[in-house]
Amino acid sequence: MQEIILLKNIYKKYKETPNWVLNNINFGVEEKSFVFICGPSGVGKSTLLHILGLMDKPTQGEVWFFGKKIDFNDDDISSLRLNHIGFVFQFHYLLEHLTVKENILLPRWVKNRKMSYNIPDYVKEYIEFLRIENLLNRYPYELSGGEQQRVALARALVNKPKIVIADEPTGNLDQQNALNIVSLMRSFIDQYGITFVVATHNLQLTEFADKVVYLKNGEIV
């Protein structure tokens, strides 16, 4: 299978920290795969996800996206993220003043630069798949934690990304809801061919993985 993202000799260091946050990271993410990045807090998982999601540039090394080397100074990088990468975070970051429907459609509005309340057929299919079709007119504060994360997942998928980057997406959920969310991600991979990269410290979730990357002190072990 083709690699969506390839990291070559990635190093990352911040001005305020004396040590490398990431140290010589090399690995690829293939199409239609489920990749977990594991390790305790503070080992560099979020930093690695930010680089994979083209939100942060490495201090050294190369990031390749579908065979093209990424120039992090390129003005088109925002468009690349918007069109090809979805994001899910530990905190759902749904906008409280928008309905569930509006939250889901928001990235589509940004992409198309216009507001339309028509839901495309493929989005309807995603919504039904996530079992949130009865929640569309509600507001985030009316939802449970598991429902909020399913809405956040639908929002991440609305622009038909090639890959979804998820940073501790189950961190605020109980174990059963965590398993439910990851199981849904696995189903999206199998049914729709979408690639997922998930950072977690919950090793029980890796039973769904195609590939597991363990980080320790900023290095793959």
N, C-alpha and C positions, 0 to 999 in steps of 0.2 A: 504493500500500500504506500501511497505517497505521504511524505511527511508534510504536515501543515506548518509546524514550527520546528526549527533546529537551532539549538544553542551551541556555540563554539567558544570554548575557553572564556566563559563569562566570569568576570570579577566585578564586585560592587563594593564601594566604600563611600561613606558619607563624611563630610568635613568634620562633623562633630564627634565622630567615633574613630578611635585609633586603629581598630582592627577591621579586617575585611568582613563584610556582612555575607558576601558570597565569594567562594574561593575556587576558581577553575571548574565551573559547572559545564558539563557536556552531556546533552541528551536531546532526543527528538520526540515529537508528538505526532503519531500517525493519524491519518484520517480514520474516522469511525471508531475511535478507541476511547477508553475510559482510564485516565491516568490520575493517580493519587500522589500527592506530595505530602509526606508524613514527617512528623517530628514534633517535639515539645515546643512550647512558646519560646520565641527568641532565637530560633535557629536559622531564620531567613526565609521562611515559607512565603510570607506576604511579599517580601522584596522580589523573590523569584517570580511570583505570580504577576506582579506589576510589570516586570520585564517581558514575561510571556504575553501579557495583554497589551504590550506596546505603550504602557502608561509611564514607564520610567526607562531610562537608558542605562546600560551598564557602564561602569568606569572603564573596563577593558572588555574585549571580546566582540563576537558577532552574533546577531540575531537574523535568522533567515525565515521568511514567510512565503510559503509556496514557491520555494526555489529562488526567491529574490532577497538579496541582502537589504536589510532595513537601514535607512538613513534617518536617525531620530531627529534630525534638523529639517526634514522634509515637511513642507506645509501640508502635504496630502496625508500625513499619518493620522490625523483626526478622522478623515473620511474613511481610511482603512479600518480603523477601530469601529466606527459607526456601522459600516456595511458588513463586516466580516467577523466581529468579535462581540459576544454577549457577556455580561458581567452579573454575577450574583454574589452578595456579600453576607457576612454574619448577621448584620443588621439590615433588614430588608430595604430600608431607605425609600419606602413608598411615600408619596406626597399626601399628607393627611387631608388636604383640601380638595383632592381629586378623587373621583370614584375609582373603583377597581378597573373598570373599563378604560377610563382616561389614563390611569397609571400604566396599563398594559400598552396602550397606543402611543404613549408619549415619545418613545424613541423613533417610532414611525413618523410622527409629526416633525420631529427634528430632522430626520433624513429627507423627507419630502418637502420640508419648509412650508407646510400648510396643515391645517387641522381638518381632519375628516373623521366622522364618527362611524363610518362604515367599517365593519370588521371583515377583512379578507377571508376567504374560505379556509385557507391554510391556518390562519390564526384561530378561527372557530374550531378547527380540528384540534389544535393544541389546547385550547381552553377546555374542550370536552374531555380530552385525554387527561388533563390535570384535575378534572372534576370541580371546576370553579365556575361553570356556566350560570349557576344560580346566585353568584356573588357579584355580578358585574355592576349592579347599581348601589352596592354598599360602599362604605368608606373604610379605610384601613383599620381605624380604631374599633370597628365592629367585627373584626376577624380574629380568629385564634392565631397563635404563632405559626402553626403548620399551614394554615390557609394563607397567611401573609407571605410565607416563603414560596408557596405554589404560585401566587400572583407574581412575585419577584422573578420566578423562573419563566413564567409566560412573558413577562416584559423583556427578559434577556433574549428570548427567542423570536420576538416579533419582527425583527428585520432579517430573519432567516440567516443567522450567522453560520460560518463554517465551524466555529469553535466557541464554547462557553467556558469562561474562567470563573471559578467559584472559590471564594476565600472563606473558609470555615462556615459554609452555608447552613450547617446544622448545629452550630455552636450554642444557639439559644433554644434548642429544641430538646425534648426528652428523647430517650433512646428509640422508642417506637416511631415517633414522628421523623427522627433523623433517618431511620432505616427506610421509611416511606418515601422521603424526598430523594434519597440516593437510588432507591429502586426505580423511581420515576425517571431519573436521569439515565439509568441503565436502559430503560425501555425506550427513551428518546433516541439513544444511540442505535439500538437494535432496529427500531421501526423507521426512523427518519435519517439515520446516518450522520447525526450531529456529534461532534467530538466534545468531550468534557475533560477539563483539568480541574481537580478539586484539591485544595489544601485542607488537611484535617489532622487533629491529634487523636482522633477516635479510630483506632486500628480495626475495630469490628466492622467498620464500613468498607474496608478494602476487600471484602469478600466479593464485591461487585467489580473489582478492578481488572483491567487487562495488563496494567503496568503500575508498579509502585516504586516511587523514588523516595528514599529515606535521606533526610538531611540531618547533619550533626555539625555544629560549629561552622555552618556555612558551606559544608562540603557534602557531596553525595557519598554515602557509605554503603 
